[in-house]
Amino acid sequence: MDILFLVSRAESAPVLSGLLRACARRQILCGVFLTGPAAVLAGNPQIDIDLRACTRVAVCEYSWERFGRGSCLNALGSQTDNSAMVASARRIVSL
């Protein structure tokens, strides 16, 4: 994957959405790991649409239990998944 977006702040939604759309337009392979309060973004309909273009998306399971609502539409993961995604990324962007 070319870029991994590590997102820990829910307020990052507009920036994340714009970056994911830009990656899709340029056909850049990207992934997203949502953790902490940003886990709620997995329930955001606009972000969910933008996440569909990603090669891999994971939501921290513990963060989803704490901040999410209902069932998560994306894969629940752990910090082990986060580490694996970091290892496979050429670049990392933290939001």
C-alpha positions as CSV (number, residue, x, y, z in Angstrom):
1,M,0.0,0.0,0.0
2,D,1.3,3.5,-0.8
3,I,-0.3,5.5,2.0
4,L,-1.7,4.4,5.4
5,F,-3.9,6.9,7.2
6,L,-3.8,6.4,11.0
7,V,-6.8,8.4,12.3
8,S,-7.4,9.0,16.0
9,R,-9.5,12.2,16.0
10,A,-13.1,12.3,14.9
11,E,-12.6,15.9,13.9
12,S,-10.4,14.7,11.1
13,A,-13.4,13.5,9.0
14,P,-13.3,16.4,6.4
15,V,-9.6,16.1,5.9
16,L,-9.7,12.3,5.7
17,S,-12.5,12.4,3.2
18,G,-10.7,14.8,1.0
19,L,-7.5,12.8,1.1
20,L,-9.3,9.5,0.3
21,R,-11.0,11.1,-2.6
22,A,-7.7,12.5,-3.9
23,C,-6.1,9.0,-3.6
24,A,-9.0,7.5,-5.5
25,R,-8.7,10.0,-8.3
26,R,-4.9,9.4,-8.6
27,Q,-5.4,5.6,-8.2
28,I,-3.1,5.6,-5.1
29,L,-3.4,2.5,-3.0
30,C,-4.3,3.5,0.5
31,G,-5.5,2.0,3.8
32,V,-7.1,3.4,6.9
33,F,-6.8,2.4,10.6
34,L,-9.4,4.1,12.8
35,T,-8.7,4.2,16.5
36,G,-9.7,6.1,19.6
37,P,-12.6,8.6,19.2
38,A,-12.1,8.4,15.4
39,A,-13.7,4.9,15.4
40,V,-17.0,6.6,15.1
41,L,-16.1,7.6,11.6
42,A,-16.7,4.1,10.6
43,G,-20.4,4.9,11.1
44,N,-20.3,8.1,9.0
45,P,-22.1,7.4,5.7
46,Q,-19.8,9.8,3.7
47,I,-16.6,8.4,5.2
48,D,-17.9,4.9,4.5
49,I,-18.3,5.7,0.8
50,D,-14.8,7.1,0.7
51,L,-13.4,4.0,2.6
52,R,-14.6,1.7,-0.2
53,A,-11.8,2.8,-2.4
54,C,-9.2,1.7,0.2
55,T,-7.2,-1.5,-0.1
56,R,-7.6,-2.2,3.6
57,V,-9.6,-0.6,6.4
58,A,-9.6,-1.6,10.0
59,V,-11.3,-0.2,13.1
60,C,-9.8,-0.7,16.5
61,E,-12.2,-3.2,18.2
62,Y,-11.8,-1.7,21.6
63,S,-12.3,1.8,20.3
64,W,-15.5,0.7,18.5
65,E,-16.8,-0.8,21.7
66,R,-16.2,2.5,23.5
67,F,-17.1,5.1,20.9
68,G,-19.1,3.3,18.1
69,R,-22.8,2.7,17.8
70,G,-24.4,-0.5,16.6
71,S,-22.6,-2.9,14.3
72,C,-19.5,-1.8,12.5
73,L,-19.6,-2.0,8.7
74,N,-15.8,-2.3,8.4
75,A,-13.4,-4.9,9.7
76,L,-12.7,-4.7,13.4
77,G,-9.1,-5.1,14.2
78,S,-6.4,-4.8,16.9
79,Q,-3.2,-3.0,17.3
80,T,-1.6,-6.0,15.7
81,D,-3.5,-5.2,12.5
82,N,-2.4,-1.6,12.9
83,S,1.3,-2.8,13.1
84,A,0.8,-5.1,10.0
85,M,-0.6,-2.2,8.1
86,V,2.2,0.1,9.1
87,A,4.7,-2.5,8.0
88,S,3.2,-2.7,4.5
89,A,2.8,1.1,4.0
90,R,5.3,3.2,2.0
91,R,4.1,6.4,3.7
92,I,2.1,7.0,6.9
93,V,-0.2,10.0,7.5
94,S,-1.4,10.5,11.0
95,L,-4.6,12.5,11.6
